[in-house]
Each structure stands twice: as C-alpha cells, then as structure tokens.
Amino acid sequence: MYTPPMFKPDRAASLGFAQARGFGTVCAWSGNKPIASSVPFILTSADDGTPLAAFHVARGNPLADLADGTSSWLLAVNGADAYVSADWYASPDQVPTWLYKAVHLTGPVRKLSDRELGPHLDLLSAKFENWLAPKPPWTSSKMTAARLEALKKAIVGMVMTVEEIEGSFKLNQHKSDVDYAAIASALLRRDDEAAQTLGKEMVALRPHLDYKSSTPVSVSAD
C-alpha cells in the first residue's frame, strides 16, 4: 500500500481499525490470477503477540484450496470514504480528492482444523451480536447439533498470520486549518452517512478549529 507519511497511522491504530471494522476483502494468487472474496473476520493474537485474522469461506470457494500455510495473502479492510469537491476549499487552486480509511493485512493463511472451527464461529458471531445490544445475543447453542454440524461441513475456516500491517487514513491532515475546517464542515453538511463519519473524525483530530463559521460553497445533499 502506498501511503504518504502524513496519512500513515501507527500499528495500534491500524489494528484497532481493522478489528472494529471486522469485514474486508481477502485475496490470494491462484497461480494465474487473483482470487478474492468478501469476508467477516475477527482479530486475535498468538502467544507471542503476532496478530491473527480468522475467517471462513464456502467449501466450494476457490480460496479454500489455496490456503497452504506458506503463500502470502492480502486482507483489505476499508472504512468510510467520501469525495471532496475542489469548490469546498477556502483556498484557490485546489483539486478534487477522495478521503478514506483503509488497512491492509498481509501474511500466510492456513486452514483451521475441525476442532478450531467451532470456537472460531462462536467468537465471530459473538463479536457481531454484541453490536446489536441490548438484543440477547444469538449463539450456536440455539441450533440442533445435526444442523450445526451439517453447516460447518459446508465451510472452510482459515487464519492469517499477519506479518505486515499497512494503513492509510487520508483525512486532509496536510491541509491548512482554514481548508481543513472548510472540508470537514462540507462533509458534515452532507446527507451521506460516510461523509458525515469522516467529517466527525476530522473534527476529532482538530477539535480546536471553528467549524460552525466555515461555509463551504455549493454543498449539495444526496
């Protein structure tokens, strides 16, 4: 991942973002073309602290045959993104751009054993069920044993040993305070949820600026 220094988050921030997001695109090389799938995942760590990203795919997915424990895979995790019009800057001679947050995790992937698959699925569902609180969490114990085992046979669990962590949090950190405030204000005025999310994150990075008096030009709603 190409990341200018001003947009590069530290290791902890990158891992925290990936863990909080919990959904990404995993990609491997088949020998003649890339194979990719969108997957939910959960981050844990090995005894030595090495990050581990666990996920699963359908047994018929070509990725299921590529997890040899040695070949390097990529797990791309994207967050909110938003287009920025050059008209929104306070300064002249600007160009349009795109703001976003993304993290790439890279490392070898192996298959989970049958013994490891059940705990992986329980951890994964528990993570996302917690997002729905105060709803009582769903657990696999609500299923009949035969049905659960049948469904487990239809998937292949995998785990990446994360050897490289790359991140890019592009939030106009290199811009002057006046331009920074103008863009954040413009994003906050949009009806688009992703734009508002990035606008709020920009405000959190420079809370001392006056965002209320910034009046971007031609901010239209979606």
C-alpha positions in Angstrom: 0.0 0.0 0.0 1.4 3.4 -1.0 0.9 5.8 2.0 2.3 9.3 2.3 3.8 9.8 5.7 1.1 12.3 6.8 -1.6 9.7 6.2 0.1 6.8 7.9 -1.4 5.5 11.1 0.6 3.6 13.7 0.4 -0.1 14.2 -2.1 0.0 17.1 -4.4 2.4 15.2 -4.3 0.2 12.1 -5.1 -3.0 14.0 -7.8 -1.2 16.1 -9.5 0.0 12.9 -9.4 -3.5 11.3 -10.7 -5.1 14.5 -13.5 -2.6 14.8 -14.5 -2.9 11.2 -14.5 -6.7 11.1 -15.2 -7.0 7.4 -12.9 -7.0 4.4 -11.8 -8.5 1.1 -9.3 -11.4 1.2 -7.2 -12.0 -1.9 -4.8 -14.8 -2.9 -3.0 -15.7 -6.1 -4.2 -18.9 -7.8 -1.1 -19.3 -10.0 -2.5 -17.4 -12.9 -5.0 -14.8 -11.5 -6.0 -13.2 -8.2 -9.0 -14.8 -6.3 -10.9 -12.6 -3.8 -13.9 -12.8 -1.5 -15.6 -10.5 1.0 -15.5 -12.0 4.5 -16.2 -11.1 8.1 -13.2 -11.7 10.3 -12.0 -11.5 13.9 -8.6 -10.5 15.1 -6.9 -12.4 17.9 -3.2 -12.9 18.7 -0.8 -15.8 19.0 1.1 -16.5 22.3 4.0 -14.3 21.1 1.6 -11.4 20.3 1.5 -11.9 16.5 -1.9 -10.8 15.1 -4.1 -13.5 13.7 -7.1 -12.8 11.4 -9.6 -15.7 11.3 -12.4 -16.0 8.8 -14.1 -18.7 6.7 -15.3 -19.3 3.1 -17.7 -21.7 1.5 -16.1 -25.1 0.8 -16.7 -24.5 -2.9 -14.8 -21.2 -2.9 -11.5 -21.5 -4.9 -9.8 -19.8 -1.9 -10.4 -23.0 0.1 -7.8 -24.8 -1.9 -5.2 -22.1 -1.8 -4.6 -21.9 2.0 -1.3 -23.8 2.1 0.2 -22.1 5.2 3.0 -20.5 3.2 1.7 -18.4 0.4 1.1 -14.7 1.3 -2.5 -13.4 1.1 -3.9 -9.9 1.5 -6.8 -8.9 3.6 -8.0 -5.4 2.6 -10.2 -3.6 5.2 -12.0 -0.4 4.0 -13.9 2.1 6.1 -15.9 5.2 5.2 -14.9 7.1 2.1 -16.1 10.4 0.5 -15.5 12.6 -2.5 -14.2 16.1 -1.8 -15.0 18.8 -4.4 -12.3 21.4 -5.1 -15.1 24.1 -4.6 -15.3 23.3 -0.9 -11.8 24.6 0.0 -11.3 28.1 1.3 -8.0 28.5 -0.7 -7.9 28.8 -4.5 -6.2 26.4 -7.0 -7.3 23.2 -5.3 -8.2 19.9 -7.0 -10.9 17.3 -6.1 -9.8 14.4 -4.0 -11.1 11.4 -2.1 -10.9 10.9 1.7 -10.9 7.4 3.2 -9.6 5.0 5.8 -8.1 1.6 4.8 -5.8 -1.1 6.3 -4.1 -3.9 4.5 -3.1 -7.1 6.4 -0.7 -9.5 4.7 0.6 -12.9 5.7 0.3 -16.7 5.1 -3.0 -18.4 5.6 -3.7 -21.9 6.8 -6.9 -23.9 7.2 -8.4 -24.3 10.6 -8.8 -27.8 12.0 -12.3 -29.2 12.7 -11.5 -28.7 16.4 -10.7 -25.0 15.8 -13.7 -24.2 13.6 -16.4 -24.3 16.2 -14.6 -21.8 18.6 -13.9 -19.5 15.6 -17.5 -19.4 14.6 -18.6 -18.7 18.2 -16.1 -15.9 18.6 -17.1 -14.4 15.2 -20.9 -14.4 16.0 -20.3 -13.1 19.5 -18.4 -10.1 18.1 -21.2 -9.0 15.8 -24.0 -10.0 18.1 -22.6 -7.5 20.6 -23.2 -4.8 18.1 -26.9 -5.5 18.4 -27.2 -5.0 22.2 -29.5 -4.9 24.1 -30.8 -7.7 21.9 -30.0 -11.0 23.7 -27.1 -12.5 21.7 -27.7 -15.4 19.3 -25.4 -18.4 20.0 -24.9 -21.6 18.2 -26.4 -23.5 21.1 -29.8 -22.4 19.7 -29.3 -24.8 16.8 -29.7 -28.5 16.8 -26.4 -30.3 16.8 -27.0 -32.1 13.5 -27.9 -28.9 11.7 -24.9 -27.1 13.1 -22.5 -29.9 12.0 -24.0 -30.0 8.6 -23.5 -26.3 8.0 -19.9 -26.5 9.4 -19.1 -29.1 6.8 -20.1 -26.6 4.1 -17.4 -24.1 5.0 -13.6 -24.0 5.5 -12.2 -22.0 8.4 -8.9 -20.1 7.8 -6.5 -18.0 9.8 -3.9 -15.5 8.5 -0.7 -15.0 10.5 -0.4 -11.2 10.0 3.2 -10.4 9.0 2.7 -6.9 7.6 0.3 -4.2 8.6 -0.2 -1.2 6.4 -2.7 1.7 6.8 -3.8 4.8 5.1 -6.1 7.3 6.9 -6.4 10.1 4.4 -8.3 12.9 6.2 -6.6 16.0 4.7 -4.1 16.1 7.6 -1.7 18.1 5.3 -4.1 21.0 4.7 -4.1 24.3 6.5 -6.5 24.8 9.3 -8.8 27.0 7.2 -9.0 24.5 4.4 -9.3 21.6 6.8 -12.2 23.2 8.7 -13.9 24.0 5.4 -13.8 20.4 4.1 -14.9 18.9 7.5 -17.8 21.3 7.5 -18.8 20.4 4.0 -18.7 16.7 4.8 -20.8 17.3 7.9 -23.4 19.1 5.8 -23.9 16.1 3.5 -26.7 13.6 3.9 -24.3 10.8 3.1 -23.5 8.8 6.2 -19.9 8.0 5.1 -19.2 11.7 4.5 -20.6 12.6 8.0 -18.5 9.9 9.6 -15.3 11.3 8.0 -16.3 14.8 8.9 -16.7 13.9 12.6 -13.3 12.1 12.6 -11.7 15.2 11.1 -13.2 17.3 13.8 -11.9 14.9 16.5 -8.4 15.3 15.1 -8.5 19.1 15.3 -11.2 20.0 17.8 -9.9 23.5 18.4 -11.0 24.8 15.0 -14.1 26.8 14.3 -16.3 24.5 12.2 -19.5 26.4 12.6 -18.4 29.5 10.8 -16.9 27.6 7.9 -19.3 28.0 4.9 -18.2 25.7 2.0 -19.5 26.6 -1.4 -22.2 24.6 -3.1 -22.6 21.7 -0.7 -25.5 19.7 -2.1 -27.3 16.9 -0.4 -27.5 13.4 -1.9 
